[in-house]
C-alpha cells in the first residue's frame, strides 16, 4: 500500500465491509491500483464490520463474501492466461 509506483503489480481482490474500520483505506487503495492500470476487484459488503465473515461464518452474507474471494483465488491460480 505504501509503494509509490503500483504499475506492474499483480491483480488484486479487495473485500471490505461498509462498517469496517479499514473501509476508507481499502477503497482508496483499490482506486490507486485501478489508476495504475492494475486489475482490481473491490467488494464492499453493506453493513459488514471487521471480520464479519469469520465471526458470523454461517450467515448468507458471509458465505457470499467467502465465495467471492475463493472464486477470485481459484481463477488466479487456475487461469493460465494470467501467468
N, C-alpha and C positions, 0 to 999 in steps of 0.2 A: 504494500500500500504506500510505502514511502519512496519507492523508486520514481525518479523523475521521468525517465523515458519508458513508457509502457509498451512501445511498439515491439512486436515480436513475442509478446507473452502468449502462453497457450490459452485456448478458450477457457472461459470460466462459467461456473454456475454459482449464483449467489442467491441464497434464500434467507429471508428475514421476516419476522412478524412486524406488523404496523405498530405494536406497543413495545417492541424490543428496544432496550437502551442503545443498541448499536444500529438502529434503523437508519438514521440520517447518514451515518458514516458509511454504511454498506451501500446505500443508494448512491451516494456521491462517488464512491469507488467504482461502482458499476458504470456510472456516467463517464468517469475518466478512462476506463478501459474502452468503452464504446468510442469515445473521442479519439483514442489512439488506434482505432481500427481492429481492436481485439474482440472477437465474437464473445458475447456475454449474455447469458440468460439471467434475468432478475425476476425472482418470485417474491412478492410481498403478500403475506398471509394476513388478511384483515383480522384485527383483534389478537393476533399472535404475540405472545410475550417470549422473553428469552428462554430457550429450551422447552417450549410448549410441546414440541414433538416427542421429547423424552419423558416429560412429566405426565403427559396425557396421551401415551402411545397408542391407546386403543380408539381414541376419538377419530372420527372420519376425517377431520381437517388434518390431523397428524399423519394419518395413513396416506392421504393425498400428497402432503408435503414430502414425506419419505419416498413415495413412488416417483415423484418428480426428480429428486436428486439421485435416486438409484438409477432411473432411466437415463439421466444425463451421463452418469458414470459408465453405465453399460455401453452407451453409444460411443463414448470417448475411447473406451478400451477395445471395443469390437469393430469399430468403423475404421478400416484400413486406409480410407481416403484422408483421415485426419492426421496420420503419422507422417 
